[in-house]
Structures are given as C-alpha cells and as structure tokens.
Amino acid sequence: YVDEDLVIVDKPCGTPSQSTRDGEPGVIDRLLRGGLQHACLAHRLDQPASGCLALGLSLEAAAPLSAAFREHRAKRVYHVILVGVLDAPVSWDRPLDGKRARTHVRPLATRSGFTACEVTLDTGRTHQIRRHAAMAGLPIAGDRRHGGDAGRAWPRLALHAVHLTLPHPVQGMPVEARAPLPADLRQLSRLAGADA
C-alpha cells in the first residue's frame, strides 16, 4: 500500500527495519534512496523476520501512525512455524522485561515435528513472539537468538507478518495490507501440514 502519507512494504528477511549500528542500510534508507523525502517507522520487524511493515511518509502522518501501534489500534497477524507440537489455541502471557505481554497462538496444522500457527499480539514487546515461544518450549524454527537447537531447524526465522490493518494516519479510514508467505516459508509451512 502506498499514498502520500503512508507506505506498507513487504520487508524481506535479513533486511533491518532501520539502519544498524554498523551501517547496514534498513528499509528507511532504501525508501529514501528511491526518492521519498521523508519516512518514519511506526513499528519494527526483527531483521530475520519478514512481512508487512508500515512507515509514515509525511510529518503529519508520523505521530498518529505511531499512536495507532502504541494504542493497539493497528492489528497484526503473523504466520509462524514452531518446532514441536501445539494442538490447541493458547495465549502466552508471561511478562517480558517486567512488562505485561500477551501473545495469542492458533495452530493451523502440525506434522513432521513442526506446527504452523497464526499469531496475534495484545502488546508489542521486543522479540515478544520469539521469546514467548521459547519460554513455552515451542521455539520458532530458525530462531538463532532465542530458539536453541530450533535455530538450526530452518535456514531463516520462520516468522512472517502476513496481515496488517490500521487506521490511516491522516484520513482515518481503515487500511489493510497482506504480504504473502515467501517461497521458503511456504515450503516449511507445507512440511508442517498447512496449505500455505
């Protein structure tokens, strides 16, 4: 999605949301190099994750866009593949960094030692899905930071922001964007028994 105030991109795995301390360019840098005058992140996706990422393109849009995420008016849906078996919906609500955190997980299919899930958040803590999954003993495939042995189960982090709905930061109407699963995650999702 793109207009004069808002862009929602399909961030690839391995690209940082913003430039890193060692100078690796992020999504913002790439957009500015492409000719945009202004771009401001409203939220972040971990570098090894992929999918829908929203940015404000005007000064007028930046504050309301950030507020939509802070106030949980932006709804995000993730496709995640866990290492292990989860056969019923669950909500993980262990605090993270001393703050309330809640993650809702709905299994879609389980096979071959993997579970494909749809995940939504009530909160947005750093690495929330990854940390809650690891704490539950169901780490995300390919998570080299929090997943232990599961980090070697797939070449990349199996976490993709597949759907984003939010109020337009200037006009107020609902904006919806979808990012289809990339080919490598479709392959793993099928291995887990899901029709990806």
N, C-alpha and C positions, 0 to 999 in steps of 0.2 A: 504494500500500500504506500502511496506517496501523494502528498499535496504540498501546498506552500508552507504548512506548519508542522507536518508530521510525516515521518517515514517509518515503516516497519520492514526490516530486512530479514532475510533468512541467513543468519550468521553461520558460516561453516565451522566445523570442528577444527580446533587449532588456532583460530584467529581470536585474539583478545578483543574484548568489548572496547577497551581503551588502551592506549599505548602503554607498554610495560616500562618498568624502571630501567631496563637495559636497552630501551629504544625501539623495541619491536612495535611496528605500527598496528593500531587497532582499527575497529570499524569506523570510528570518527575520522581518523586520519585518512582512510580510504575514501570516505564520502567527501571530505574537504578537497582532496586531490582531484576528485571527479567534478569539481566546480561549484559545490554548495558553499554558501557564505557562512553558515552557522550550523552547528549540530551539537546537541546536548543529550547525553544519555539520561533516560528516565529510570532505568534499572540495568542490571547486568546479567550476563550469562557467563558461567565459568568458561575459561579458554578451551578446555577439551569438550565442552557441550556444544550443541548446535541448535538452530531453530529461530523462532520469532524473537526479534529484539527491536524495541521501539525507541526512537530518538526524536526530540523536538528540533525543528528546523528554523524556528524564529524565537526571539527573546520573549515574545508574548506567549508562546506555547510551552516554554521550558518549565515554569513553576507549576501550572495546572497539570501538566503531564506527570511530573514527579509526585505531586499530591495524589493523583489517581492511584499510583502504586503504593504510596505510603498509607493511604486510607483504604486500601484493598478494594477499590472500585474497578481496578484492572484485574481481569480473570485470566489466569494462565493454566494451560493443560499441557502436561509433559507425557511423552511416551518413554518409558524406562524399562530396561531389561535387567532383572535381578538374577544373581546367582543363588539358586536354591528354589524351594517350592513354597509358594503362597497360594492357598486355595480359597481364601475368603477375604472380602474387603476389610481393611484395618485403618485406624487412624493412629499415627505415631505422634505423641505429644510431650516427649521429654524436652525439658528446657535446653537451650543452646546458648552458651556464653552468658548464663544467668538470666536469659530472657525467654518468655513464653514462645513456643514454636509448635505448630501443628501441621502435619502432613497427612493427606488422605490418599490411600492407595487402593486401587480397584484392579484385581488381577483380570487379565483378558484371556490368557492361556498359559499353560505350563507343560513343558516337555523337555527332555534331554538335560535336566538339571537347571533349566532357566525358567523364569516367569516373566512374561511380557505384561506390563501394567500401564494403567492410566493414573497419573498422579496430579493432584491439585494441592494448593497451599492456602492456609489461612494467614500465614505470616511469611516473611521473606528474609530469613536469616542467612548468613554466609554459609554456602555449601549445605543448605538445610536438607535437601533430599538425600544427598550423598551421605551426610553424617547420620541422619535418622536411619537410613537403610543399613549402614554398617553397624549401628548400635542394635538394630533388630536382628542381626545375624544374617541379613539378606543383602549383602553389598551389591552395588551396581557393577555389572560386567565392565571391565576395562578401567575401573577406578583405581588408578595407581597411587592416589594420595590417601584415600580412606578405606580402600577395599581389600587390603592384604593380598591373599592369593587370587582373589577375584580380579585384581588388576591385570593379571596375565590371561584372563579368560577370553578377552577380545582385544583387538588392536587399538580400539579407541573407547572413550567413555560412552556407554550406551544410555545417554540422556539427551532427549531432543524436545525442545519447546515446540509442540506441534500446533498449538492454537492459542490465540491471544484476542481478547475482547476488551475494549476500553472506551471511555467517553472521549470524543475528540476534544483536544485541549483548548480549542478556541470556539468551535461551533457547537459542541456539546452532544452531537448525535453519536450513537454507538458506531464504533469502527471494529471490524472483525478481520483477522488475518489468519491464514493457515500456511504452515510450512510442511510439505510432505516429507516423510521419512527419507533420508538419503539412502542410496543403494546398499551401503554396508550395513546399516541398521535394519533395513528391510530383510536382508539375508538372516541376520541374527533373530529378528522377530519371527520369521518363518520357522527357524530352528526351534524356537520356544513354543511353536504351535499356533501363532497368531497369523491371521490373514492381514499382512501389512501392505 
